[in-house]
Amino acid sequence: MHLQCHIGTDTLSLHRLGGRVTGLDLSPASLAEARRLARDVGADITYVESDVHAAPDVLGRAAFDVVYTGIGAVCWLPSIDRWAATVAALLRPGGRLVFRDCHPMLGTLEVVDGRIELVYPYAEHLEPLVFSDTASYVDPDDHSLPGLPSHEWSHGLAEILTALLAHGMTLETVLEHDSVPWVPLPGFMSPHPDHPGEHRLTDRPERLAASFTIVATLSH
Ligand SMILES: C[S@@+](CC[C@H](N)C(=O)[O-])C[C@H]1O[C@@H](n2cnc3c(N)ncnc32)[C@H](O)[C@@H]1O
């Protein structure tokens, strides 16, 4: 199960690794692109349009061996506890969550007047952060988007781990990485020398936790 699968590129990778894969997303436009991509390469992938929190009702409880999600996923969701409950409901006993996402430490930062500043909350907050960007991470220099408001939430690393534990997950792996597969702090990041497609701080990259990987198993 690939939650918040967007245009299905990672879904396709999971299929190529041998999985029987279902991708789920809220956006019909993203799913149309994901279906086109799968059709073009002859991949048999099921795509489902749904809010992530409705997934257990739409697709079945305890239905999946693996839930994979991340790379810009939980920042769109208000409650990490509700998300963890959803993941646990989707997994069969012994099933596994594989989750790599933006680190909440990186989420606090923004480039302001040529400096990196601590701007946004680290811990979860009730009211969303509202952005009306005309550019996206796909091309920060292309300002052709209409600037519609988007709502985002932070979730601290301890809040994420606590939520998973509270819903019966056993932690197998918790890693913090200095890089992400986009350029969140323009002007301050360079390609990672060892990981193609990943970017990290140019100067002393060990100062920043940019992303994390969590692997957790649903207890029997
Ligand atoms: C940045 S993309 C994730 C990209 C994905 N990791 C990839 O590699 O292509 C975030 C996705 O989350 C979806 N999304 C946001 N809120 C959602 C929700 N409540 N339920 C389901 N999908 C949601 C968006 O439609 C979008 O496709």
The ligand as a Gaussian input file, in Angstrom:
#p B3LYP/6-31G(d) Opt

LIG

0 1
 C        4.267000      15.774000      -2.096000
 S        3.120000      14.555000      -2.600000
 C        3.896000      13.055000      -2.126000
 C        4.848000      12.683000      -3.178000
 C        5.176000      11.218000      -3.181000
 N        5.920000      10.856000      -2.019000
 C        5.978000      10.898000      -4.424000
 O        7.111000      10.499000      -4.275000
 O        5.474000      11.104000      -5.526000
 C        1.812000      14.661000      -1.393000
 C        0.569000      13.934000      -1.872000
 O       -0.310000      13.816000      -0.760000
 C       -1.635000      13.903000      -1.247000
 N       -2.505000      14.200000      -0.108000
 C       -2.500000      15.292000       0.677000
 N       -3.413000      15.177000       1.662000
 C       -4.007000      13.970000       1.490000
 C       -5.038000      13.277000       2.186000
 N       -5.641000      13.816000       3.253000
 N       -5.402000      12.057000       1.738000
 C       -4.802000      11.499000       0.658000
 N       -3.816000      12.119000      -0.051000
 C       -3.431000      13.335000       0.366000
 C       -1.562000      14.972000      -2.322000
 O       -2.646000      14.885000      -3.231000
 C       -0.192000      14.664000      -2.968000
 O       -0.327000      13.840000      -4.094000

